[in-house]
Amino acid sequence: MKKSFLILAASASLAALSACDAPAENAQEEQAEAVRDNAEMQADAMEEKADASDTTLDGVDSARENQMEDKAEAVREQGEMKADAMEEKADAQDK
């Protein structure tokens, strides 16, 4: 739910900004959003795999699950940083 809201909000923001941008900049920003979405999907899949790896229902994550979730968060952050850099590059071309 939270992720869907974030994606919807990001899409709405892009749509609002795209009215002012050149077509090339819009294409680059769409590519950046695809990078961000792809990283999010990869991280989500990694987290699901981590959750499935801990079959004990004691409310405590195993060390392996925590390690896998940390890797998922790193993938998410790297995707976010790459997408941000792509958007900044696109914006710089518009000036």
The first five atom37 places (N, CA, C, CB, O) and aatype in JSON, in Angstrom:
{
  "aatype": [12, 11, 11, 15, 13, 10, 9, 10, 0, 0, 15, 0, 15, 10, 0, 0, 10, 15, 0, 4, 3, 0, 14, 0, 6, 2, 0, 5, 6, 6, 5, 0, 6, 0, 19, 1, 3, 2, 0, 6, 12, 5, 0, 3, 0, 12, 6, 6, 11, 0, 3, 0, 15, 3, 16, 16, 10, 3, 7, 19, 3, 15, 0, 1, 6, 2, 5, 12, 6, 3, 11, 0, 6, 0, 19, 1, 6, 5, 7, 6, 12, 11, 0, 3, 0, 12, 6, 6, 11, 0, 3, 0, 5, 3, 11],
  "atom_mask": [
    [1, 1, 1, 1, 1],
    [1, 1, 1, 1, 1],
    [1, 1, 1, 1, 1],
    [1, 1, 1, 1, 1],
    [1, 1, 1, 1, 1],
    [1, 1, 1, 1, 1],
    [1, 1, 1, 1, 1],
    [1, 1, 1, 1, 1],
    [1, 1, 1, 1, 1],
    [1, 1, 1, 1, 1],
    [1, 1, 1, 1, 1],
    [1, 1, 1, 1, 1],
    [1, 1, 1, 1, 1],
    [1, 1, 1, 1, 1],
    [1, 1, 1, 1, 1],
    [1, 1, 1, 1, 1],
    [1, 1, 1, 1, 1],
    [1, 1, 1, 1, 1],
    [1, 1, 1, 1, 1],
    [1, 1, 1, 1, 1],
    [1, 1, 1, 1, 1],
    [1, 1, 1, 1, 1],
    [1, 1, 1, 1, 1],
    [1, 1, 1, 1, 1],
    [1, 1, 1, 1, 1],
    [1, 1, 1, 1, 1],
    [1, 1, 1, 1, 1],
    [1, 1, 1, 1, 1],
    [1, 1, 1, 1, 1],
    [1, 1, 1, 1, 1],
    [1, 1, 1, 1, 1],
    [1, 1, 1, 1, 1],
    [1, 1, 1, 1, 1],
    [1, 1, 1, 1, 1],
    [1, 1, 1, 1, 1],
    [1, 1, 1, 1, 1],
    [1, 1, 1, 1, 1],
    [1, 1, 1, 1, 1],
    [1, 1, 1, 1, 1],
    [1, 1, 1, 1, 1],
    [1, 1, 1, 1, 1],
    [1, 1, 1, 1, 1],
    [1, 1, 1, 1, 1],
    [1, 1, 1, 1, 1],
    [1, 1, 1, 1, 1],
    [1, 1, 1, 1, 1],
    [1, 1, 1, 1, 1],
    [1, 1, 1, 1, 1],
    [1, 1, 1, 1, 1],
    [1, 1, 1, 1, 1],
    [1, 1, 1, 1, 1],
    [1, 1, 1, 1, 1],
    [1, 1, 1, 1, 1],
    [1, 1, 1, 1, 1],
    [1, 1, 1, 1, 1],
    [1, 1, 1, 1, 1],
    [1, 1, 1, 1, 1],
    [1, 1, 1, 1, 1],
    [1, 1, 1, 0, 1],
    [1, 1, 1, 1, 1],
    [1, 1, 1, 1, 1],
    [1, 1, 1, 1, 1],
    [1, 1, 1, 1, 1],
    [1, 1, 1, 1, 1],
    [1, 1, 1, 1, 1],
    [1, 1, 1, 1, 1],
    [1, 1, 1, 1, 1],
    [1, 1, 1, 1, 1],
    [1, 1, 1, 1, 1],
    [1, 1, 1, 1, 1],
    [1, 1, 1, 1, 1],
    [1, 1, 1, 1, 1],
    [1, 1, 1, 1, 1],
    [1, 1, 1, 1, 1],
    [1, 1, 1, 1, 1],
    [1, 1, 1, 1, 1],
    [1, 1, 1, 1, 1],
    [1, 1, 1, 1, 1],
    [1, 1, 1, 0, 1],
    [1, 1, 1, 1, 1],
    [1, 1, 1, 1, 1],
    [1, 1, 1, 1, 1],
    [1, 1, 1, 1, 1],
    [1, 1, 1, 1, 1],
    [1, 1, 1, 1, 1],
    [1, 1, 1, 1, 1],
    [1, 1, 1, 1, 1],
    [1, 1, 1, 1, 1],
    [1, 1, 1, 1, 1],
    [1, 1, 1, 1, 1],
    [1, 1, 1, 1, 1],
    [1, 1, 1, 1, 1],
    [1, 1, 1, 1, 1],
    [1, 1, 1, 1, 1],
    [1, 1, 1, 1, 1]
  ],
  "atom_positions": [
    [[0.83, -1.18, 0.0], [0.0, 0.0, 0.0], [0.88, 1.25, 0.0], [-0.94, 0.0, 1.21], [0.68, 2.16, -0.8]],
    [[1.86, 1.27, 0.92], [2.75, 2.42, 1.04], [3.54, 2.61, -0.25], [3.7, 2.25, 2.23], [3.71, 3.73, -0.72]],
    [[4.02, 1.5, -0.82], [4.82, 1.58, -2.04], [3.96, 2.06, -3.2], [5.44, 0.21, -2.36], [4.41, 2.86, -4.02]],
    [[2.71, 1.59, -3.26], [1.82, 2.01, -4.33], [1.56, 3.51, -4.24], [0.5, 1.24, -4.26], [1.52, 4.2, -5.26]],
    [[1.38, 4.01, -3.03], [1.16, 5.44, -2.84], [2.38, 6.23, -3.29], [0.84, 5.74, -1.37], [2.25, 7.26, -3.94]],
    [[3.58, 5.75, -2.93], [4.8, 6.45, -3.32], [4.96, 6.48, -4.83], [6.01, 5.79, -2.68], [5.34, 7.5, -5.4]],
    [[4.67, 5.36, -5.47], [4.78, 5.3, -6.93], [3.76, 6.23, -7.57], [4.59, 3.85, -7.43], [4.07, 6.92, -8.54]],
    [[2.54, 6.24, -7.02], [1.5, 7.13, -7.54], [1.91, 8.59, -7.37], [0.16, 6.85, -6.84], [1.74, 9.4, -8.28]],
    [[2.43, 8.92, -6.2], [2.85, 10.3, -5.94], [3.99, 10.7, -6.87], [3.28, 10.46, -4.48], [4.01, 11.82, -7.39]],
    [[4.94, 9.79, -7.07], [6.07, 10.08, -7.97], [5.58, 10.26, -9.4], [7.12, 8.96, -7.9], [6.05, 11.15, -10.11]],
    [[4.65, 9.43, -9.82], [4.1, 9.54, -11.17], [3.36, 10.86, -11.36], [3.15, 8.37, -11.47], [3.49, 11.51, -12.4]],
    [[2.59, 11.26, -10.35], [1.87, 12.52, -10.43], [2.84, 13.7, -10.49], [0.92, 12.68, -9.23], [2.62, 14.66, -11.23]],
    [[3.91, 13.61, -9.72], [4.92, 14.67, -9.74], [5.58, 14.76, -11.11], [5.98, 14.42, -8.66], [5.79, 15.85, -11.64]],
    [[5.9, 13.61, -11.66], [6.53, 13.61, -12.99], [5.58, 14.17, -14.04], [6.95, 12.19, -13.39], [6.0, 14.92, -14.92]],
    [[4.31, 13.81, -13.93], [3.34, 14.32, -14.9], [3.22, 15.83, -14.81], [1.97, 13.67, -14.67], [3.13, 16.51, -15.83]],
    [[3.23, 16.36, -13.61], [3.14, 17.81, -13.43], [4.38, 18.5, -13.96], [2.94, 18.15, -11.95], [4.28, 19.56, -14.59]],
    [[5.53, 17.92, -13.72], [6.77, 18.54, -14.18], [6.97, 18.38, -15.68], [7.95, 17.93, -13.46], [7.59, 19.23, -16.32]],
    [[6.43, 17.31, -16.24], [6.67, 17.05, -17.65], [6.04, 18.09, -18.56], [6.15, 15.68, -18.01], [6.46, 18.25, -19.7]],
    [[5.06, 18.8, -18.06], [4.43, 19.83, -18.88], [5.4, 20.96, -19.19], [3.2, 20.38, -18.16], [5.21, 21.69, -20.16]],
    [[6.44, 21.12, -18.39], [7.4, 22.22, -18.55], [8.69, 21.78, -19.22], [7.72, 22.83, -17.2], [9.51, 22.63, -19.58]],
    [[8.91, 20.51, -19.41], [10.19, 19.99, -19.85], [10.19, 19.66, -21.33], [10.56, 18.76, -19.05], [9.15, 19.45, -21.95]],
    [[11.4, 19.63, -21.88], [11.6, 19.21, -23.26], [11.38, 17.71, -23.37], [13.01, 19.6, -23.76], [11.56, 16.99, -22.38]],
    [[11.0, 17.23, -24.54], [10.75, 15.79, -24.71], [11.96, 14.91, -24.33], [10.36, 15.5, -26.14], [11.79, 13.84, -23.75]],
    [[13.16, 15.36, -24.66], [14.36, 14.58, -24.32], [14.52, 14.47, -22.81], [15.61, 15.2, -24.95], [14.87, 13.42, -22.29]],
    [[14.26, 15.58, -22.11], [14.36, 15.56, -20.65], [13.31, 14.63, -20.06], [14.21, 16.98, -20.08], [13.58, 13.88, -19.12]],
    [[12.11, 14.67, -20.61], [11.05, 13.79, -20.13], [11.44, 12.32, -20.31], [9.73, 14.08, -20.86], [11.2, 11.5, -19.43]],
    [[12.02, 12.0, -21.44], [12.44, 10.62, -21.7], [13.5, 10.18, -20.7], [12.97, 10.48, -23.14], [13.47, 9.06, -20.2]],
    [[14.45, 11.07, -20.41], [15.5, 10.74, -19.44], [14.92, 10.56, -18.04], [16.59, 11.83, -19.43], [15.34, 9.68, -17.3]],
    [[13.95, 11.4, -17.69], [13.33, 11.27, -16.38], [12.49, 9.99, -16.28], [12.44, 12.49, -16.08], [12.42, 9.38, -15.22]],
    [[11.87, 9.59, -17.38], [11.14, 8.33, -17.39], [12.1, 7.15, -17.23], [10.32, 8.18, -18.7], [11.78, 6.17, -16.55]],
    [[13.27, 7.24, -17.85], [14.28, 6.2, -17.68], [14.74, 6.14, -16.22], [15.48, 6.44, -18.61], [14.93, 5.06, -15.67]],
    [[14.92, 7.29, -15.62], [15.32, 7.33, -14.21], [14.25, 6.69, -13.33], [15.57, 8.79, -13.76], [14.56, 5.96, -12.4]],
    [[13.0, 6.98, -13.63], [11.91, 6.38, -12.86], [11.87, 4.86, -13.05], [10.55, 7.0, -13.28], [11.57, 4.12, -12.11]],
    [[12.18, 4.4, -14.26], [12.24, 2.96, -14.51], [13.37, 2.31, -13.7], [12.43, 2.67, -16.01], [13.2, 1.21, -13.18]],
    [[14.5, 2.99, -13.6], [15.62, 2.5, -12.79], [15.19, 2.39, -11.34], [16.86, 3.42, -12.93], [15.46, 1.39, -10.67]],
    [[14.52, 3.43, -10.85], [14.04, 3.46, -9.46], [13.03, 2.32, -9.22], [13.39, 4.84, -9.14], [13.12, 1.61, -8.22]],
    [[12.09, 2.15, -10.14], [11.07, 1.1, -10.0], [11.7, -0.29, -10.04], [10.02, 1.23, -11.09], [11.3, -1.18, -9.28]],
    [[12.67, -0.47, -10.92], [13.34, -1.77, -11.04], [14.09, -2.11, -9.75], [14.31, -1.76, -12.23], [14.02, -3.25, -9.28]],
    [[14.79, -1.14, -9.19], [15.51, -1.37, -7.94], [14.53, -1.7, -6.82], [16.37, -0.14, -7.56], [14.8, -2.56, -5.98]],
    [[13.4, -1.02, -6.81], [12.37, -1.27, -5.79], [11.83, -2.7, -5.91], [11.21, -0.24, -5.93], [11.65, -3.39, -4.91]],
    [[11.57, -3.12, -7.14], [11.06, -4.49, -7.35], [12.1, -5.53, -6.94], [10.66, -4.69, -8.83], [11.75, -6.54, -6.32]],
    [[13.37, -5.29, -7.28], [14.42, -6.22, -6.89], [14.53, -6.3, -5.37], [15.77, -5.79, -7.5], [14.64, -7.39, -4.81]],
    [[14.5, -5.15, -4.72], [14.61, -5.13, -3.26], [13.41, -5.81, -2.61], [14.71, -3.68, -2.75], [13.56, -6.54, -1.63]],
    [[12.22, -5.59, -3.15], [11.02, -6.25, -2.62], [11.14, -7.77, -2.73], [9.77, -5.76, -3.36], [10.81, -8.5, -1.8]],
    [[11.62, -8.23, -3.88], [11.79, -9.67, -4.08], [12.83, -10.24, -3.1], [12.22, -9.96, -5.53], [12.65, -11.33, -2.57]],
    [[13.89, -9.48, -2.88], [14.92, -9.92, -1.93], [14.35, -10.0, -0.51], [16.14, -8.96, -1.97], [14.66, -10.92, 0.24]],
    [[13.52, -9.02, -0.15], [12.92, -9.02, 1.18], [11.93, -10.17, 1.35], [12.22, -7.69, 1.44], [11.86, -10.78, 2.42]],
    [[11.18, -10.46, 0.3], [10.26, -11.61, 0.36], [11.03, -12.91, 0.54], [9.39, -11.67, -0.91], [10.63, -13.78, 1.31]],
    [[12.13, -13.03, -0.18], [12.97, -14.22, -0.04], [13.56, -14.3, 1.38], [14.11, -14.21, -1.08], [13.64, -15.38, 1.96]],
    [[13.95, -13.15, 1.92], [14.48, -13.11, 3.3], [13.42, -13.53, 4.29], [15.0, -11.69, 3.64], [13.7, -14.31, 5.21]],
    [[12.2, -13.03, 4.12], [11.11, -13.41, 5.01], [10.83, -14.91, 4.95], [9.85, -12.63, 4.67], [10.57, -15.55, 5.97]],
    [[10.89, -15.45, 3.74], [10.62, -16.88, 3.57], [11.72, -17.74, 4.16], [10.45, -17.21, 2.1], [11.49, -18.9, 4.51]],
    [[12.93, -17.19, 4.28], [14.05, -17.98, 4.79], [13.97, -18.19, 6.3], [15.36, -17.3, 4.44], [14.6, -19.11, 6.83]],
    [[13.2, -17.35, 6.99], [13.06, -17.47, 8.45], [11.68, -18.06, 8.75], [13.24, -16.07, 9.16], [10.68, -17.34, 8.8]],
    [[11.65, -19.34, 8.93], [10.37, -20.04, 9.13], [9.94, -20.1, 10.59], [10.45, -21.44, 8.58], [8.85, -20.59, 10.89]],
    [[10.77, -19.63, 11.49], [10.44, -19.63, 12.91], [9.52, -18.45, 13.21], [11.72, -19.58, 13.79], [9.84, -17.31, 12.89]],
    [[8.4, -18.73, 13.81], [7.41, -17.69, 14.1], [7.57, -17.17, 15.52], [5.98, -18.23, 13.89], [6.63, -17.2, 16.32]],
    [[8.77, -16.7, 15.83], [9.04, -16.22, 17.19], [9.08, -14.7, 17.27], [10.35, -16.79, 17.69], [9.34, -14.14, 18.34]],
    [[8.81, -14.02, 16.16], [8.82, -12.57, 16.15], [10.2, -11.96, 16.08], [0.0, 0.0, 0.0], [10.35, -10.74, 16.14]],
    [[11.21, -12.8, 15.96], [12.59, -12.32, 15.9], [13.19, -12.76, 14.57], [13.44, -12.86, 17.11], [13.14, -13.93, 14.2]],
    [[13.74, -11.79, 13.85], [14.37, -12.12, 12.57], [15.71, -12.81, 12.81], [14.56, -10.85, 11.71], [16.46, -12.45, 13.72]],
    [[15.99, -13.8, 11.98], [17.27, -14.48, 12.07], [18.38, -13.57, 11.54], [17.25, -15.82, 11.29], [18.11, -12.59, 10.84]],
    [[19.6, -13.91, 11.88], [20.75, -13.13, 11.38], [20.79, -13.17, 9.86], [22.07, -13.67, 11.97], [21.11, -12.16, 9.22]],
    [[20.49, -14.31, 9.27], [20.48, -14.45, 7.82], [19.41, -13.55, 7.2], [20.23, -15.93, 7.42], [19.65, -12.9, 6.19]],
    [[18.22, -13.52, 7.81], [17.16, -12.67, 7.29], [17.56, -11.19, 7.38], [15.85, -12.91, 8.05], [17.34, -10.43, 6.43]],
    [[18.13, -10.8, 8.49], [18.58, -9.41, 8.64], [19.62, -9.05, 7.6], [19.14, -9.18, 10.04], [19.6, -7.95, 7.03]],
    [[20.55, -9.97, 7.35], [21.59, -9.72, 6.36], [20.98, -9.57, 4.97], [22.63, -10.87, 6.38], [21.37, -8.69, 4.21]],
    [[20.04, -10.43, 4.64], [19.38, -10.36, 3.33], [18.58, -9.06, 3.19], [18.45, -11.59, 3.12], [18.57, -8.45, 2.12]],
    [[17.92, -8.65, 4.26], [17.15, -7.41, 4.22], [18.06, -6.19, 4.1], [16.28, -7.29, 5.46], [17.71, -5.2, 3.46]],
    [[19.24, -6.25, 4.72], [20.22, -5.17, 4.58], [20.68, -5.05, 3.13], [21.43, -5.4, 5.51], [20.85, -3.95, 2.62]],
    [[20.89, -6.19, 2.49], [21.29, -6.18, 1.08], [20.17, -5.61, 0.21], [21.65, -7.61, 0.61], [20.44, -4.86, -0.74]],
    [[18.93, -5.95, 0.53], [17.79, -5.42, -0.21], [17.73, -3.91, -0.07], [16.47, -6.07, 0.28], [17.48, -3.2, -1.05]],
    [[17.94, -3.41, 1.12], [17.92, -1.97, 1.35], [19.05, -1.28, 0.58], [18.04, -1.66, 2.86], [18.88, -0.18, 0.07]],
    [[20.2, -1.93, 0.5], [21.33, -1.37, -0.26], [20.97, -1.28, -1.75], [22.61, -2.22, -0.07], [21.31, -0.3, -2.41]],
    [[20.3, -2.3, -2.28], [19.87, -2.29, -3.68], [18.89, -1.14, -3.89], [19.22, -3.65, -4.07], [18.98, -0.42, -4.89]],
    [[17.96, -0.97, -2.97], [16.97, 0.1, -3.06], [17.67, 1.48, -3.05], [15.96, 0.0, -1.88], [17.35, 2.35, -3.86]],
    [[18.61, 1.66, -2.14], [19.31, 2.94, -2.02], [20.17, 3.22, -3.25], [20.18, 2.96, -0.77], [20.23, 4.36, -3.72]],
    [[20.85, 2.2, -3.78], [21.67, 2.39, -4.97], [20.8, 2.78, -6.17], [22.47, 1.11, -5.29], [21.17, 3.64, -6.96]],
    [[19.65, 2.13, -6.29], [18.73, 2.47, -7.38], [18.23, 3.9, -7.25], [0.0, 0.0, 0.0], [18.12, 4.61, -8.24]],
    [[17.94, 4.3, -6.04], [17.47, 5.66, -5.77], [18.56, 6.68, -6.13], [17.05, 5.81, -4.29], [18.28, 7.7, -6.75]],
    [[19.79, 6.4, -5.72], [20.89, 7.31, -6.01], [21.14, 7.41, -7.51], [22.17, 6.85, -5.29], [21.37, 8.5, -8.03]],
    [[21.1, 6.28, -8.2], [21.32, 6.28, -9.65], [20.21, 7.06, -10.35], [21.38, 4.83, -10.2], [20.48, 7.87, -11.24]],
    [[18.96, 6.84, -9.94], [17.84, 7.55, -10.55], [17.92, 9.04, -10.27], [16.52, 7.0, -10.03], [17.66, 9.85, -11.16]],
    [[18.28, 9.41, -9.06], [18.43, 10.83, -8.73], [19.5, 11.49, -9.6], [18.79, 11.01, -7.23], [19.32, 12.6, -10.09]],
    [[20.62, 10.79, -9.8], [21.7, 11.33, -10.64], [21.23, 11.49, -12.08], [22.93, 10.42, -10.58], [21.56, 12.47, -12.75]],
    [[20.46, 10.52, -12.56], [19.93, 10.6, -13.92], [18.99, 11.8, -14.07], [19.2, 9.3, -14.3], [19.02, 12.51, -15.07]],
    [[18.14, 12.01, -13.06], [17.21, 13.14, -13.1], [17.95, 14.48, -13.03], [16.21, 13.03, -11.95], [17.59, 15.43, -13.72]],
    [[18.98, 14.54, -12.2], [19.76, 15.77, -12.1], [20.45, 16.09, -13.42], [20.8, 15.66, -10.97], [20.52, 17.24, -13.83]],
    [[20.96, 15.05, -14.07], [21.6, 15.24, -15.37], [20.6, 15.74, -16.4], [22.25, 13.93, -15.85], [20.9, 16.63, -17.19]],
    [[19.4, 15.16, -16.38], [18.36, 15.6, -17.31], [17.96, 17.04, -17.03], [17.13, 14.68, -17.21], [17.79, 17.82, -17.96]],
    [[17.82, 17.39, -15.78], [17.45, 18.76, -15.41], [18.54, 19.75, -15.82], [17.18, 18.86, -13.89], [18.24, 20.86, -16.26]],
    [[19.79, 19.36, -15.69], [20.91, 20.26, -16.03], [20.92, 20.57, -17.53], [22.27, 19.62, -15.61], [21.31, 21.66, -17.94]],
    [[20.48, 19.62, -18.33], [20.45, 19.83, -19.78], [19.36, 20.83, -20.17], [20.22, 18.49, -20.51], [19.42, 21.45, -21.23]],
    [[18.37, 20.96, -19.31], [17.23, 21.84, -19.6], [17.56, 23.31, -19.33], [16.01, 21.42, -18.76], [16.84, 24.19, -19.79]],
    [[18.63, 23.56, -18.6], [18.96, 24.94, -18.2], [19.76, 25.66, -19.25], [19.73, 24.95, -16.91], [20.12, 26.82, -19.07]]
  ]
}
